[in-house]
Amino acid sequence: MGLNKETILRATDKGLSVFRHFIPVPFQTGKNFLNPLYEDKHASCNIFLDRKHDCYRLKDFGNDDCSGDCFAFVGKLTGLDCTKDFVQIMETINHELHLGLSGDNDYHPVVKAVRQLPVAQPTVPVRKSRPYTVVQKQFSVPELAWWKQYGITEKVLQNFHVSSLSRFDSENKDEKPFYFLSSEKEPVYGYVRKQYIKIYRPMSEIRFLQAGNIPEHACFGLEQLPAKGDLLFITGGEKDVMALAAHSFHAICFNSETSNIPLETIHKLSYRFKHIVLLFDMDKTGMESSEKQVQHLSAYEVKRLLLPLSGTKAEKDVSDYFRLGNTPDDLIDLFIHLLDTLYSETMSALKSCEVDLNNPPPVAQMIIYTGDVPLGTQGNLLCVTGGEGTGKSNYVAALIAGAVRQPGTEIDMLGVTVSENRHEKAVLFYDTEQSEVQIYKNINNLLRRGKRLAKPDYFRAYSLTGMSRKERLQAIVQSMDRHHYQYKGIQMVVIDGIADLIKSANDEAESIAVIEELYRLAGIYNTCIVTVLHFVPNGLKLRGHLGSELQRKAAAILSIEQDNDPAVSVVKALKVRDGSPLDVPIMQFAWDKDAGMHAYLGEKPKEAKEKRKEDELVSIARDIFARKQFLTYVELCEQLQELLDVKERTAKSYIKFMREKEIILKDPSNQSYFIIGIL
């Protein structure tokens, strides 16, 4: 790593570690202390974060000549000039703090020795651990009733290691013992941790007190968080965290609203949660602090949600918000309003793209198009592929009809089953190719198939042809987020024309990025995202970098092809995550003139499935043995797993089938190897 100003600031927490190394007395940022550079008798200097230059600086109100950043400070200690000797100053910091930025561990800077700073008297005492003992007891009925007004049950209290205390003993700063006794009028609760405790006395004059070895960045609620989630609140206190948890939200808090939230913790949490939102108290301190923290955490797009509370002692935090009768849905509505503000431009642009069945577009010339079919499991991707004119659009329409049909209604879904959308979660359809006229017609047809007289509100269809490729993906991501909260979940997402979200389907970086983003969203919203790729597959493989990435990530891949009879379309599995795609039945559908729509014709005969399996494995065997004439069983199994993206047990079943059909044979001269058979 190179040695320059920026790398040193990054390695030293914006210069703060440099000040802590060279200043011999403990200090707190923003609080005055005696300047060690001279015989200072009045505590009139402090270390503060200069947000304009994004680094820590020393400010001496008594002697401004001593003010400056960490480089100026070290220059004064070593007798160096920041203007002329800046490189030597950086080398001194690098060596003294063992940063290793120059790459030379044996380096010793040829500069004046760092002079030992005089320790100002009196020295600031090092804070030591406050000893304590507690006597726990069962929660009384009045105590549980008090917590219950915030929605916090005894089970929630146990989950967060909160105890009711009958007695707390400790020492004050002068090491004089004192104790608190619990009473009905002044109960004592303890947020119990392994090495420390935080006392909470909601009815007393002294409400909070901490004892034990308290970590600098103690975080309450961190261990109760799931591995992944969509929404995480950061609140001002432990009671607020538990109130949110009691109402099925994820939340944490740090030791104080006014302390800086550690960036490292937020960095890790940003990978686990889609949204991190500050939900601080609505009093003056909380408002100012949340505004400050938004700036501090801006790199991670941390948001700030304001509650509709007066800010008085009786109603200032999210616990009070629930106590006053508000529900989780009310809080989600506030969050949706925040998203509307953040996504205002996107949602306005999408509004003009939304298909309005009450206002049909002008009649335009019919254009040939291809369609989409949603099929798969929650948290996964499903890919539908095939050439033009194979019936993909009709297949897609049947599946969307299944997702929006009235629960309990039997309809023809062309041979597949779509789970009933009983909770009326969002069903989202994005098209990047078809005209608005054609989409309007398709939606009317699928509603007729689903026996719907009108489009349900939770079904949203968008024509994205008027957007740029970059805008399309952003519109999909943000509208999914909005509708997820509006309809309490997403049943299914269909993206017709995934290749139109990137510049080129053969661009590896773009292909990986778009598939990873969609896969991440499927997991966050616990939904199935169906993508349509308008490629003709090459056997069991998809073409291009986009196809390869889908082959790796998708839980299943279906190919829609024309049969020997061009009036009939067949649906073949190219990949299924659990099992062999060659063992999946081949489904058929065709136009039914009497019904005025496509209808399911059943599965192709077993002989056709076996013939397809044999033909595909013959092609694969030719490909494998063209590169190497002799293969062991293990090598052949690995080749099949890699080429077809199947599990080991499936590859072994293929080898057994190929041996039975004599597609491969044992080498007569060495029975440990296989060779290709007579094809």
N, C-alpha and C positions, 0 to 999 in steps of 0.2 A: 504494500500500500504506500502511495506517495506521501511525502511530507509537505503539507501546505496548511494554510489557515483553516480551510473548511474541514479537512480530515481530523485536525486536532480538536476542533469544536465538536465534531460528531463523536469523537472518542472520549470526550471529557464532559459530556452532558452540557454542551454549549459553554464550556469554560468553568462550570461550577466546581468540578473536581480539582481544577488547578488551584482555585482559591482555597478549597478545603485542605489541599496538600501543603501549601506554603503558609497559611495562616495558622498559628499554633493554638488558637483558642476556638472552642466551639462557637458557631454562630447560626442564626436562623435567617433565611432570606427575607428581606423586607423589614428586618428589625435591626435597630442601631446597636453598634458595639464599638469598643475602643480600637482606633486604628493602630495596628502594630508597626507601621512604618516610622512612627515618631512617638514621643512621650505625650500621648493623647490623654487628657484628663476628663474630657466630656465625651460620652458615647454619641458620636455624631456622624458615623459612617455606616453604611450598610451595603449588602450585596443584593442586587435586584435584577430581574429579567428585562432586558431592553428588547421589547417586542419588535421595534422597527428594524433593528439589526440582528434579531434572533440570537442573542448571546447574553450571558450574564456580565454585569459590570459592577465595579465598586464606585460608590458615590460618597465623597467626603464633604459634608456641608460646612466643616470648619476650615478645610484646606483643599480647594478644588484642584490644586496641582497634583494631588495624590489620587484623583479620580481617574477611571479608565477601565478598559477591559482586562482580561487575564494576561494578555501579552504585555500591556503597558505596566501592569503590576510586577510581573517577573523581570521586566527591563529595569525597573527602579531597584529591585532587590540585587540584581547582578551588575548594576552600573552600565547597562547597555542602552543604546538609543534605538527606539522602535523604528525610526526612519532609516537608519543606516545598518543596524545590526539585527534586523527582524529574523533572518534565517538562523542566526545563533540563538536567539530567544526561543524559536520553535524547537531547535535541537536540544536546548536545555530542558524544556517542558517534556519533550519526548523521552529523554534519558531519565529525568527525575521521577516521572510517573510510570516508567517502564511500558510505554505505549507500543513500542516495536514498530512504529510507522516507517522508520527509515530503512528497516530491514537489516540493520547492523547492530547486533546485540552487544558487541564489544566497544561500541562508540562512546567516547567521553568528550563532551564539548570543550573546546579550548576557549573558555571564557572565564571571567572572574568568578570566584567561588560564590555560591549563594550565601549571603550573610545570614547568620542566625537572628531571627527576629526576637526582639525583647518581648517577653510576655507581660502584657499590661496587668497591673494589679488593681483590684483583686481579680483573679481569674474566674471565669464563668464555670461553676461546678458542673461536672458531667452528670446528666440525669441518670439515676439508678432505679432499679426495679422496686416497685412498691409492694411489700409483702402483704398477704391477705389470707384469710380463712373464711369459709362460708358454711352455714348450716342450711341445707335444703329441706323443703317440705312439700307436701302435695298442694296442688292448686286448690284453693277454696272455691265454693260455688260463686260468691260475689266476684272473685278475681277472674274466673272463667267468663262470667257474664260481662265484665268490663272489656276483656279482649274480644268477646263475641260481637260487640257493637261495631267492630271494624271488619268483621267476617273471619277473624282469626280463631280457629278451633284449638282444642288441646292437642290434636294430632299435628297441626301446623307448628305449634310451640315445641313439641317434641322433635319434630323434623329439623328445626333450626336450633336445637340445644338451648332452649330458654327454660330457666328454672324459676320456681317461686322460692324465695329465701326467707327464713325466719330470723337469720342474723348474718351480718357481714362485719368482720373485724379487719382493720388495716392501720396504717400509720399516715400522719400528715407529713408535709415537707420538712418539718422539724423533728421527725422521727418520734412524735408523740402518738401513742395509740388512741384510736377512737373506734366506735362501732355504730351500726345502724340496726335497729330492731323493726321487724315488720309488725304492722297493726292493720286493722280493718280500714282505718282512715288513711294510713300511709303504708301501702304495700311496698315490698322490695322485690324486684325481679333481677335476674342475672343472665346476661348473654355469655354463656360459658364456653371458653375455648381451652385448648390444651395448656397454654402457658400464660394465659391472662384472662381477665374477666371485665366486662363492662356492666356496671350497676345502673339500673333504671328505676327511678322512684317518681312515677308520673304525678303523684299528689303532693310531693314535698317541695320545699324551697330549693334544696340541692337535688336536682333531678338526675344528673349523670355524674358518674365517677368511674375511673379506670384504675386497674391494679394489675401487677404482674409484668412479664416481659412482653410489651406491646410492640408488634412489628410496625415499621414506619408506614407501610402502605397496607394496613389490615383491611381486608375486604370481606364483608358479611354477605352470605348467600352464594358465594362462588362455588362451593362444593355441592350445592343443591341444583346447579344448572345442568341441563341436558347437554349431550355432545354437540347437537346442532339445534338451531331454532330460527324462527323468523323475526322475533321482536324481543329486545332486551331493554328494560328500563334501569337507569341509574338514579337512585333516589337519595334523599338526604339523611335517612335514618333507618334503623333496624325494623321498627314497627311498620314503616311504609313498605319495606321489602316483604314482610310477612303478609301484610294486607293484600299486596299484589299477588303473591303466591297463592293466597287463599281464594283469589278470584281467577286462578288459572293463568296468571302472567308470570314471566321470568323477570327477576329483578335482583340487583345487588346494591350495596352502598359502601362507601369508604368511611374512614374514621371521622371525617368532617366535611360539610358542604364547602367550607372555605379553603380546604387544602387542595393542592394540585393533584388531579387524578393521574396515576402513573401511565405513561404512554405505552410502556411494554405490555401492561395488562390489556389495554384497549386494542393494541396491535394483535394480540392473540385472540381476543374475543371477536374481532372484526372478521375473522375467518369462519367463526362458528355461527354468527348471527347476521341476518340480512340488514336489520336496523338496530342501532344503539341510540337510545333516546334518553335525554336528561329530563327527569321529572322531579324537580326540586320544590321546596316550599315556596309559597306565593307571597311571603313577607319580603321586606326590603332586602334583607341579607340573602335570602334564597334567590331572588330575582337577579341581584347583582352577581352572585356567584355562578349561577347557571349561564349567564351571558359571558362571563369570563371563561368558563370551562368550554363553551362552544368554540371560542377562539383558540384556546389551548389545544383542543382535540380536532381542529379543523381538517387535519390531514386524513382523518378517518371518517369524515362526513357524519360526525355525531350530531344528532338533531336535538332540538329543545322544544318540549311540549308544555304549554302553560294551561293550568287548570282554571276553570271559571269560579274561583274562590276569592273572598274579600281580602285575604291575607292577615286577618286578625288571629288572635290566639285560638279562637274557637273553630276557625276554618282556614287552614293554610296549607295542608299537605294532602297527599292522596289517601291517607287513612281517614281523614275528615271527609274527603270526597265520597268514600264508600259509606261512612257513618251517616252522612246526610241523605242516603237513599239512592245514590247513583249506582248503576249496574256496570258490569264489564262491557256490555254493548254500548253504554254511554261513553266509556273511555275509548272504545274502538272508534266510535263516531268522531271523537275529538282527533284521534290519530288519522282517520281518513281525511278530515278537514285539513290537517297538516300536510298530508300527501297531495291533496288537491292544490295546495299553495305551492308545494315544491315541484309538482308535475303539471302546473297550469298550462304551459305552452304545449306540452305533449298531448294532454287530454283535449285541449282545444283543437289541435291538429287532427286527432283521432275522431273528434265529433263530426268533422266534415267527411271522414272516411266511413263512418258507421252506416250500414245499409238500413234505410228507412223504408219499411214495407208500405207505409201509408202514402209515400210520395215516390212512385215508381219513376225511374229515370227515363229520358226520351228513348224511343225505340231506335236502336242502332243495328248495324250489320252483325249477324252472328259470326263469332270468332271461334275456331277450334281450340280446345283447351284440354288440360289434363287435371285430374283431381287427387283426392287425398283420402286415406282411410285410417281412423284411430283404433288401435288395438294394443293392449299391453297391460302392465301392472303399475300400481302406484309407485312413484319415485323413480320411474324408468322411462326410457325412450323407446318408441316403436317406429320403425322405418317402413314405408311403403314405396315400392319402386316399380318401374315398368315403362314401356314405350308409349307413344301416342296412340290414342284410339283403342286402348285395351279395356276401357271401362272403369278406370280408377275413380273418376268423378262420381259415378253412380254408386260405386262401392262405398266411397266416403259419405255420400248423402245418406245411405242406409244406416251407417254407424252413428252419424250425428243424430239421425231420427231416433235411433235407439236411446241416445243420451237425453233427448228432450221429450220423449214420449211420456204420456200420463202413466204413473206407476200402476201396474196391474194390467196394462194394455198389451196384447199380443200383436206383434207386427213382424213382417219379413225383414230380417237384417242380413240377408244373403249368406246364411250359413254360419254366422258367428253370434255370440251372445254379448250384449253390452249391459253392464250392471245398471239397475234402475237408479235414477237420480232422485231418490226419495226426499233428500234434504234440500233439493233445488240449489245445489252448488253451481258455480259459474261454468258454462260451456262456451269456450272461446274459439272462434274460427278466423284465421288470418289468411288472406289470399294475396299472392304477389304477382299473379299473372292474368287472371280472368277479368273481364269487364264487369262494371257494376250491373249492367243489364243481365249478364249471364248469372252472376251471383244471386241477383234478385229472383230469377227464374228457378235456380237450383234450390234456394231456401223455401220457396213456395211448394216445390215438389217434395222436399224432404219433410215439411210439415204435414203435407197430405199423407205421406207414408207413415208418419208418426201419429196420425189421427188427431192432429192438433188443428183447431179452428183459427188460432192466433199464435203469434210468436211469443213464447214465455219471456219475461223480462230478463231472466238469468242467462239467456242465450244471446251472445253478442257476436256479430259477424262484421268483419272489416275488410275493405278492399284497399290494399296498400300500394297499388300500382302508381299512385301519384307521389309517393315518397321516394327519397333516395335510399340506397341500400343501407347506409349507416343509420338513417332515421328509422328505418323499418325495425331493426333489432331493438333500438332504444324504445320505440313505441310498444313493441311486444312486451319487453321487460317491465316497463312502468305500468302499463295497463293491466298486466297480470297481477302485479302487486296491488293495484287499486281494487280490482274486482275480487281478489282473494279476501280482502277485509270486508268488502261490501256484501258478498254473498256467503261469507263464513266458509270459504273453501273453494277449490276448483276441481270439478269432476273430470274435465278433459280439455286439452288444448290441441288444436289442429293447425299446423302450419303448412299450407299448400305452396310448395316451391321454396324449399330451404336454401337451394343454391342461389336464390335471388337476394339472400341476406348478406352475401359476400361478393367481392369483385370477381373471383375465379374459383371454381370448384377444385382446381388443381393447385391452388395456393395452400401449402401445408400449414403455415402459421395461422392464416385466417380460418382454415377448416377446423383445426384443433380448437381455436378460441371459441368459435360459435357453438360447436358441439359440447364443449365443456361448460359453457354458460347455460345452455339449455338443460344439460344433465344436472347442473347445480340447482336450477330453478325447479326441476321436477322433484328433487329431494326436499327442497325447502317447503314447497307447497303441497307435497305428498300427492302428486297428481301424475297422470300419464300424458306425456307430450308426444303427439304423433307427427312425424315429419314425412313429407313426400319428396322424393328425389327422382327427378325425371330423367333417369338413365336406364338403358337396357342393360341388365346385369350380364356378366360373363360367367355363365354357370352359376356356382354358388357364391361368387364374389362380386362386390360392387366396384365400379371403376372410379378412378381419381382419388385425390387425397381426402376429399369430403366423404366419398364412399367408404374408404378405408377406415376413417375415424368413426363413421356410423357403424361399420361392421364390428368395430371393437367395443363401442359404448352401448349400442342398442340392445335391449333385452330380446327383441325379435325383429326379423326382417321378412316382409311378405313381398312377393313379386306377382303382379297381375299380368297375364299373358293371354294372347288369343289362342284358342284351341285349333285343331285341324279343321273344324267347322268354324269359319270366321265369325259366325253369329254368336258363338259361345265364348265366354271369358273364363279362364281358370285362375285360381289363387294357389300359389305354391309357397311353401316356407323355405327361405334361404338360410335362416338361422333361428334357433330357439335356444334360450339360455340353458334350460334344463332338458336334455335329451337330444335326439337326432332330428334335424329338419327333414331328412329323407324318409322318416317314419310318420310324418304328419300327413293326414289325408289331403288329397288334391280336391279343392272345392270348385263348383261350377255355378255360373249364373248367366242368364240371358234375358233379352227383352220379352216381356209378356204383353202382347197386344191388348188382350181383354182387360188386364189390370192397369194398363197405361204406365207401367214402370218395370224395372228389371226385377226378376224373381229368381229365387234359389232353385237350382236343379239337382242338388244333392252332390255326393262325392263321386269321383271317378272310380272305376272298378279297381280292385286290389292289384290286378295284373298291371294296370297303368302305373300305379305307385311303385311296384317292383321294377318295372322297366325303366322308369325315371331314375331310381336309385342305382341301378346297374350302369346306366349310361353316364351318370355323373361321376361315379367312382372309377369307371374306365378312363374318363378324361383326366381325373385327378392322378391316377396311377401313371398315365403317360407323362404328365408334367413332372412328377416326383422322380421317376426312373430315367427321365431324359437327362437329369443332372448327375445322377449317381446310379451305376448299374446294379450294385449290390447293397442291400440294407439289412441291418439286424431288425429284430422285432421292435426293440426300444426306439431305434432311429426312425423306423416307419411310423410308429405311434406318435412320436414327437412331430414329424413332418405333417401328419394329418391334423394334429392339434393346432399347429401354427397356421397352416394354409386355410383351414376351415373354421378356425376359432371355436373349437368344440372342446369339451372336457375329455379327460383321459378315458373314462368308461365308454363314451361315444366313439372315440377313435378306435378302441379295441373291438367294439361291435362292427365297425366298418372293416377292420382287418379280417374278422371272422367271415363276414359276407363276401369279401373279395376272394378269400381262399375257397369258399364254397362254389363260387362262380368261376374259379380258376383265372381270375383277373391277375392274381399274383401266385407264384409257386415257390416252393422251397428249392434252393440251389442244389442240384444233384451232387455237386462236388463238395459242398459244405452246407450241411443242414442248418447251420446257425444263421444263414443269410436267406433273404427273399430276393427273387428276381421277378420281372414282369412276365405275365403269362402270354399265351397266344390270343391276341385280341382280334 
